[in-house]
């Protein structure tokens, strides 16, 4: 049975020594560090300023003093954006807010408080397919999905979905009823997505009113089967999740996993996948489900605190859609405590929270359109990715105004002439003419690029493949008049 793994994850006293999904338990959360309070004051006074819009990174620029390691003020205030101060938020009594860089606007150009002006993700169901969850954690109370069609503890499959007493999700490792998380990874992911805000406990999740559906597929040793992952995706789709977080990676795309991802696409469910902590180009050496060609799969890389792509993060100009901070993030830990969390698993969790915000404010937005929106609203960058570094506030604002929604681009591809030719069909905006950049990555690691002109929104093109190529990943990118990417689609020809 093929395995899916949590790359490099382990408890660590020194996360810097093992940045791949490393976690470090935090001390008593009531002791906010002097550095955190100092940075809050510096931001409020404008001593810390955000970089100029054209800067290559999102790092804080300090005009004096040493650089602290924490970020957001726990006190609400309105400040002029040009001074790089904190945007007001109603979530003011979570003790670790000052240590959450992903909630800070200015230094990392991550405008989450702007998104919170419109939504906090209420009732959006996010399935976390991982190592389980600590359902008793104080910061996850009220955050766990409940299957109201199931009667707890009666030993009967009341809703006839094939699972007995799945009141708060399922355990596909032990096939038991109780949801547990001895490994801790799933609890960490769940906290970043939906830890409750304003409860006086620890942290706030990105979507603090979303609901987590725990689906356990990873055992206490940090590994699990791809068959269980595929089953978990099917369960989440059938039971009402609109977003599925998969902070897992496998080098193999089995038929079962491919079918499960396709089922999620047909059900209009967005799958948010970690790019992986291998540091490799997954255009060349794919990692799944991140490198899947399904239009509903959003693959996420990790940014360091300096705003650059983390050294351990996988990348890919075709296969990796976006990036977000994934380093040193405080989150919930199994057993009721808190820990810092780093890796593309953490970045994917943040992205899932942003997706929950976006889909809650625009429930009519499809999974594919949500993925496109989160890509095209990203900041300008020089990262080896298909889209920009994620900007939640911008994505949510765009979702609220359909007239400004991203263009939709569709691509279909099929092998012909005994595998020697790929026929690519494109459909885009019904403009007089527009140009699409077509990129084909073949199984022989050959890259072929073509510029294709759409006339009245359609085009068909034949591309010859090199000898002995058995498949090709096809990516189509549509840019506006200024050269900014406004839509992307991909598929695989076999």
Secondary structure, DSSP 4 states (H G I P E B T S, - for coil): --EEE-TT-EE-S-GGG--TTEEEE---TT---HHHHHHHHHHHHTSEEPPPTT-S----EESSS---S----SS-----GGGT-PPP-S----TTGGG-GGG-SSSS---HHHHHTT---TT-EEEEEES---TT-GGGTT-B---TTS-TTSSS-TT-SS-TT-SSEEETTT--SS---SS-HHHHHHHHHHPPSSSSSS---TTTT-EEEEEE---TTSEEEHHHHHHHHHHHHHTT-SEEEE--BBS---HHHHHHHHHHHHTT-EEEEE--SS-SBTTTS--BTTT---TTEEEEEEE-TTSSBPTT--BBTTT--EEEE-SSEEEE-TTS-EEEE-SHHHHHHHHHHHHHHHHHH-TTS-HHHHHHHHHHTSBP--SSBSS-B--HHHHHHHHH-GGGPPPP-EEEEEEETTTTEEEEEEE----SEEEEEEEEEETTS-EEEEEEEEETTEEEEEEEPPTT---EEEEEEEE-TTS-EEEEEEEEE-
